[in-house]
Structure formats: structure tokens, C-alpha cells
Amino acid sequence: MKKTYEVEIASTTYRTFEVEADSPEKAQDIAFDEMHEDCEISKAWKQNAEVVFCEPLGGTSHMDNDEFGAYIRGD
């Protein structure tokens, strides 16, 4: 006997933008602006986009986890 199944499928892709900014918040704003201007990115992808990573190019190896958290929050 056949049963009915609920199947949820998710797909995640990533894009990286390198931008110049004075703060992590401004960098994210600029990256979102660039993303919205990119006509190759679908409207659905843009609507579901969220920042998963933001740090200065070259890393933040001089910061411990608490310092990095404060940096990202702009504290």
C-alpha cells in the first residue's frame, strides 16, 4: 500500500562580495546593494539572502572570539 510523504528540499548557495567600507555594518550594506544590482541573481535568491560571514580581508587573527563578536556588532 502506498503512503503519502512530505518531502522538504532545501538548497543553499553562496556569493562573496569584496567591498571597501569603514565598518562591518557599512560593508554589509554595500554588499547587499551590489547583490541587488546583479541581474544574474534571481529575485527569490535575493529575498532569502542573509549575511553568514563578514570580516576584514586578511582575517581577524589578532582578535579573540569576544573581540570579534564586539567588532561585528559594532560595539
Beta strands, then each sheet from edge to edge (+ up, - down):
end
